[in-house]
């Protein structure tokens, strides 16, 4: 067996053995335990699962100091950042509990039997039901909010789907600790054994995705890893949904009016955004489109000055550090690309500049880490043309000047086709956990542009619709029975607020 070691991100030293890589038999056993837990987890009902999620949040909160200390040692993200991330993790568990209590997420719909212009209609009752066990892949850059106790896990459990998580090798001890805390909450809430499981190792990821008990997968990571597992999911005898977030350029546009009026302000925010967390956010604005001319020159000078004031960084692991160095090397060697500014120290932030006519090749690939590229455009038409050729992104940001209308409207039309979230006069780093948030986008930012991995509608990924036709009342789920279940429903085409009976 191969040991999974926990490494101090700041020193590179092995601290402890966190686990052993999971064998094919161990991964299969975890999947089978999840399959056995599935009926019981669904039978807990919405309110029972809400209690489970709140118990999990409580367990993490109670162990806050220990969780943050282990995560900081393995990621070097800092206690302040990790405390905030843990707060977010607990909040989203609680928010999904509220979603369960409110109940509208099941989309309960009732059409009573009766005459229609097309003839008699049977009694039809439709709602969303859980898919089954879900595989969740932890992300390197969010050891809590996008890993074992993260949003994929919270939304899958809320849906009624047991979870088998695949630990990220950058933080195996954090993953193991969180698994133990979540499993204790499972016992406290009297949920079925196997509701949450954990596997380690690259082979375990492939085995997990291919196991017949797994009915969907949530993944956050690199394009290479996501695409490989996407292919595994689709090559199965029974292909399953594979929801992958795989990287994004997140273009930021500064209009001529914005550059003329707010160059220093926007430059300050841009540098803070692309270097936040050492540039290891999936929403890092790696590209900034800046006008040619005097206003754009001031913006470039302001960003360069701020970047030169920055020191070296510590990245999440040796592989990411090497990838950052390689990415900087590729950009440095690209025709027409120049280093505008660099910080002082190892793995320090780097700011590149390029004219729009030379924008090609490696500039269309994400450079994970504290690198930013300023693209100088000569006018609106050139800007719109280059934006329309960008790959899919999680976000797109526009900074406008006072009174501008025509260009912002044209930018919005183009960028809406290229991104899942449009940001105005702000910065995309930081993703609010809310009902209205969408964290996704066209390929290759994600493998499925229809869904989000953040926000309450993330639960929709792990549900499927079923219609009951002329079913006896006793066989219907509570949400579809005539007696009011206390949730909003659509009855005979009319939206009925929570608490009302279905009537006839």
N, C-alpha and C positions, 0 to 999 in steps of 0.2 A: 504494500500500500504506500501511496505517496503522501507525505505530510503537507498540510496546508499551513504555511507559517505566517505569523503576524509580524509585519515589518514596521519599524519606526520610520515614518515618512521623512523626518528631519535628518536622521542620521544614516538611514539605510541599513540599520542593524536589525537582525532577527531578534524579536523579543520573546516569542513563545510559539509553540505549535498550537494553532487554534482548532484544527480538526484534521481528518484524513480525507483525501479525495474520495468521493463516493463511487463505489463500483456500480456496474450496470445492475446488479442484483439489488443493491441498496437504493438506487434511484427508482427502480421498478416497485420496490416495497413501499417507498414513500408515496408513489402515485396510487398504488392500490389501497393504502390507508386513506388517502384523500377520497378515492372513489367510495370506499365503505362509509366514510363520514358524510358524504353528500346528502343522502336521504334525511339523516338526522338534523343536519344544519338547515336544510330547507324547512323541515318540520318545526323548527324553533319559531318560525314565523317572523314577521317584520319586527315586532317588539322584542322578541327574544334575541335576535341578532343585533338589534340596537343596544341591548344590554351588554352583549359580548364586545362590541366595539368600544363602548364606554369603559368596560373593564380593562381592555387593552391600553387605552389612553391612560387610565389610572396607573397601570403597572409601569408604563414607561415614565410617567411623571414622577412616580415614587422613586425610581432608580435614576433620576436625571443626572445626578453628579457622576455616577459610575459610567453611564452610557456616554456622556459627553467626554469624559476623560479617555475612554478607550477609543472613541471615534477620532478625537484630536490626535492621539498618538499615531493612529494608522493613516490619517489624511493630512495632518498639518493645516487644517482649515481654521483652527483657532476656536477657543471656547465661546467667544461672543457669537460667531457665525453659527456654531453647532448648537448652542442654546436656542438661538432663533429657529434653527431648522427643527429641533425637537419640539418646540412650541407649535410650529406649523404641523408637524406630524401628528401630534395629539389633537390639534384643532380639526384636522381633516377626518380623523377617526370620529370625533364628536359630530362633525357636520354630516357625515354619512349616517350616523345614528338618527339625526333629525330628519334626514331624507326618508329613512325607513318609517319613522313615526308618522310623518305626513302622508306618505303612501302614493302620491300621484305618479311616481316614477314607473309604476307597473302599467300605466296607461289603460286602466280598466275601462272597457267599452261594452255596452250592452245594447243590442238591437232586438227588441221583442218580436215574437212571431206576429205576422199581420199582413194585410194586403199591401202591395206596391204596384206601381205602373207596369212592372215586369212580371207580375203574378204573385202568388203567396210567398212569403218569406218565412223560413224557419227561425226559431229562437237562436240567436248567435251571441256568444259572449267571448270576448277576447282580452288577453292580458299578456304581459311579459313574464317569463319564468326563467330561472337560472339555467345556464348552459351545462354546468358540471365543473369538475376540478380544473383549476387554472394554474398554469406555470407563470411565475413572475421572476424576471431577471433584474438583479440589483444593478444600479448605476454607480460608476466610480466616483462621480462628483457630488452625489447626494447620498451619503451613507445611511441617512434616516428617511428623508422625505420621498426618495425614489428607490428605496431598497427594501429590506425584509419587512419593516413596518410601514412602508410608504403608501402612496396613493393607489397604485395598482392593487396592492393587498387589501387596502381598506375598501375600495370599490367592489372587488371580487367577493370579499366576505359579505359585504352589504347585500350584494345580489343573491347570496345564498350559495356561493361557490367556494369550496375548500381551496386552499392555496398550497402549492409546493414551490418554495422560493429557491432560486439558484443564487448563492452568495457570490458577490463580486470579490475577486482575489485581492483587491486593494484593501479591503476591510473585513477579513474573515472573522476576526474576534468580535468586532462590532455586530456582525450578522449573527454570530452564534449567541451572543448575549441577548440581542433583541428577540431571537427565536425563543430562548428560554423564558423571557418575560411574557411574550405573547402566548406561549403554551401554558404558562401558569394562569393567565387570564382565561384561556379556554376552559381549564378545569374549574376556575371560580365561577364561570358563567354556565357550567354544566353543558357545554357544547361537546359534540362527539370527539373522541380521540381521532387524530388525523386531520383536524380542521386546518392546522397549519404545520407545514413541514419544511425541511431545509436540506439542500444537497450542495456539494462543493465539487469544483473541478470542471475543466472545459468539456470533457467527455460527458459529464453529467448533464450539461446544458443541451447537448445533442440528444442524449437519451430521454431527457425530460420532454423535449419538444416532440419527439417521435412516439412517446408512449401512448397507447390507445386510450388510457383513462383520461388523459389531458384533453380538454375540449376547447381551450383557447390559451393564448400566451400574450403577456405584456412584457415588452422589452424596451430598455433605454440604453443606448450605447453607440458604438461606431457603425458606420455604414457597412464595413466589411463583415463584422460579426452579425449585424442585423440581417443583412442580405443572405448570408449563409444559412441562418436559422429559418428565415422566411422560406427559403427553398426546401428545407427539411419539412416544414409544416405543410407545404403544398405538395410534396412528393409522397406524403402518407397515403395509404389506401383510402383513408377518410380525411381529406384535407380539413384543416381547422383554421379559424381566424387567428392571424398573427399581427398584433398591434405593436409596431416597432417605431420608436423615435430614433433617428439615425444621424442627426447632425444638420446644421443650418448655418447659412451665411448671415442672415438677418440684416438685410441692407437698411441703411439709414440715409435719408436724403435731406440735404440742406438746400433750400431754394435760394435764389439770389437775394430776395428781400430778407430772408432770415439771416443770411450771412452778413448782409450789410448792417442789420440792426442789432444782432445778438451774437456776434462771432465769439466773443470771450465766454459768454454764458454757455453757449452750446458746446464749445470746445471743452470746457471744464466737465460738463456732464458726459460728453462722449468718452473722454479719457477715463473717467471714473467707471463708466459702464463697461468698456471693453477690457479693463484690467481688474474688474471686480472678481474676487475669488481666483486671482491669478489667471483671468481669462478662461476659466474652466466652467462657464455657464453655457448651457445649450442655447440660451437667448443672447449671447454676446453679439453685439453689432460689429461683425468683423469687417464690414464694408461701409464706408461713408462716402457718399457722392456729394462733391463740393464744386461750386461754380468756379470757372476760370475768372481771372481778373482780380481787381483790388480787394473786393470783399472776401473772395475765396482765399486770397493770399493771407489775409489777416487771420482767417480761421486756421489755416495750415500752420502759421507761426505760433498761434496760441496753443494748438494741440502739441506741437513739437516741444515747446517750452515746458509744458507739463509732463510730457513723457520723459524728458531728460532729467527731471527732478526725482524720478522714481528709482528705487533700488531693485536688487535681485529678488527672486521669488523662489518658493518651494512648490513644486508640482506634486500631484497626487501619488505618482509612482515613477519608477525608472523608465517604464515603457512610454508613459505620456511625456516625460522630459525628453526622451530621445525623439519621439514623434514631433515635438515642438521644434527641436533643433533642426530636424530634417525639413520641416515645413518652412522654417525661416530660410534655410539654405536654398530650397526650391524657389521661393519668392525672390530671394536676392539674385539668383541667376536668371530670372525671367527678363526677357527683352522689354525695355522701357520702364522697368521697375527700379526705384531708388529708395534707399533707406533715408527717411526724412529725419528720424530721431531714434535714439535708443537709450534706455535707462542704464544705470551703472551697477553691475554685479551679475552673478550667474543667473541665467534664465530670466533676465530683465525684460521688461516690455519693449517691443519694437514697433515702430510706426513706419509704414511704407507709403510711397506716393507713386501714382501712375496716371498717365493721360488716358482718356476714355478709349482712344483708338488702339491702345496697346492692352486693353483689358481682355485677357484670354488665358487659356491653359490653367496653371496652378491657382490663378486668382479666382477660379470658379470652384475651388475645393476649400473646405473648412480647414483652417490651421488652428487646432485646439490648443489654447494657451493664450498668453498676453500679447497677441499680435493684432494690429489693425492696419487696414489699407484705405488710404484716401484716394478716391478716383475723381480726377478733374474733368468736368464736362464743359462743353463750349456753349450749350444752349438747350432749351427744352426738348427739341426734337431728338438731339443726340442722347439726352438723358433718358427719354421715354423708350427709345430704341434699345438701349443697353439693358434697361430694367425689364423689358418684355422678354428678353432672352435669358434671364436668370433662372436657375433651377428652383424647385419648390423650397419654401422656407417656413419656419415657425412664425416669424414676425417680420414686419416691415414698418419702418418709422419715417415720418415726414415732419420736418421742422419748417414752418411757414412764417412769413412776415405778416404784419398787420395789413388787412385789406386785400390780401391775395385771394383770388377765387378761381380763376381759370386753370392755372397750373396745378394747384392742389386737387381740383376735381379730376383732372386728367391723370394725375399720379394715383389717386385713389382707385380709379378704374383699372389701371394697369396692375397695381400692386395687389389688389384683391384677388387676382388670378394667381398670384405667386406666393401668397402667405395666408396663414390661418388667423393672425391677429394683426390689426393695423393700429399703430401707436401715433398719436399726434402731439407734437411739441413736448415729448418726454423721451424716455429711454426704456428699452424692452427688458433689460435684466430685472428680475423680480417678477414672479408670476403669482397673482393673488388666487387663493383658494376660495372660489365663490360659485354661485349658481350660474353666472353669465360668462365665466372664463372659458376660453377655448385655447388649448395647448396642443396644437397639431398643425398640419399643413400638407400641401401637395408633395408628392414624391420628388426627391428622395428625403425630404425632411421627415416624413413618416411613410409607412407602408400602406396606410389607409387614411385618406383625407377626411373621412366622414365622421371621425370620432376624436375625442379629446382624452388626454391622460391626466388632466388637472380639472378640478371643478366637479360639481355634482353629476353632470351628465356623463362622466366617465363610467358610471355604473352601467350605462346602456351597452357597453362593449361585451358584457358578460351575461346578457339576457337575450332570449329569443321569444317571438310571439307564438302563442297557441290560441286557437279558437275552439270553444266547446259548442257543439250544435245539438240542440234539443236534449241537453244533458239533464238528468235528474238533479234537483236542488242539492241533495245530500252529497253529490259527487263534485260539486263546484267548489273552487277555492273560495274562502270567505270574501275576498275582494269582488267576486262576481255574483254573489247571492243577492236576492232581492232586498233583504234586510240591510239597512244602511251600515256599511263597514267603517264609516268615519273617515273616508278618503274621497277626494274629488273623482268623479266618474263622468263619462259621456254616455247618456242614456237616450236612445232613440234620437240621436243627433244633437241633444241638448246637454251642455256642460252643467252637471249638478255638483254644487259645493259639497265638501265633506260632511258626512252625517246624515244626508237625506236618503230615503229608501229609493229603490229603482222604480217602483210603481209599474203600472201596465197601461 
